[in-house]
Amino acid sequence: MFDFEKLTVYTKAKTYNKEINTILKQIVIDTTIKNQLKRSSLSIVLNIAEGTGRNTSADKRNFYIISRGSVFECVAILDLLKDDEILSEQLFQNFYEKSDELSRMLYAMIQKLK
C-alpha cells in the first residue's frame, strides 16, 4: 500500500472528484468550464498522492499547497455555476462543505510541514 492511500484526506479527495464527475455528466455547461472543473478536482487527488512521495518537507508542503489551491479553484467554478443557476443552492452548499473540509485538512498538513 502506498502512503497516500492511508490518508483520510486522499480518500475524501477521491470521493469529491468522483462526485464532481458525476455532476458533470448530468449538467450541460461550456466545455472549457467543464474541463477546468474536472482538471481541478483531479489535481486535488493527484497532488496529495505526489506530495506523499516526496522526500523533503518543503517538497511535500508544495504539493499540498497546490492541492489546496485546486480546492479553491473548484469552489470558484462551482460558485459561478450556482450564479448561472446551473447548480442549485443545495448542491452548491453540499460541495462547499466538502471543499471546506478538504481545505482545512490540507491546511493542517501544510502547517505541520513548516
TATAKA-V947553 format. One record per pair of residues at least 12 apart in sequence whose ideal C-beta (glycine too) atoms are under 7 Angstrom apart, sorted by the first residue. I is the first residue (numbers start at 0). J is the second residue. Records with the same first field share a line. If there is no record, write none. Layout:
I: J, J
//
This chain:
2: 51
3: 47, 48, 51
6: 47
8: 47, 101, 104, 105, 108
9: 44, 47, 48
11: 100, 101
12: 43, 44, 47, 101
13: 44
15: 40, 43, 97, 101
16: 40, 41, 43, 44
19: 36, 40
20: 37
23: 36, 37
26: 85
28: 80, 85
32: 76
35: 76
36: 73, 76
39: 69, 72, 73, 76
40: 73
42: 66, 69
43: 66, 69, 70, 101
46: 62, 65, 66, 69
47: 63, 66
49: 62
50: 62, 63, 66
56: 112
59: 112
60: 109, 112
63: 105, 108, 109
64: 109
66: 105
67: 102, 105, 106, 109
70: 98, 101, 102, 105
73: 98
74: 95, 98
77: 91, 94
//
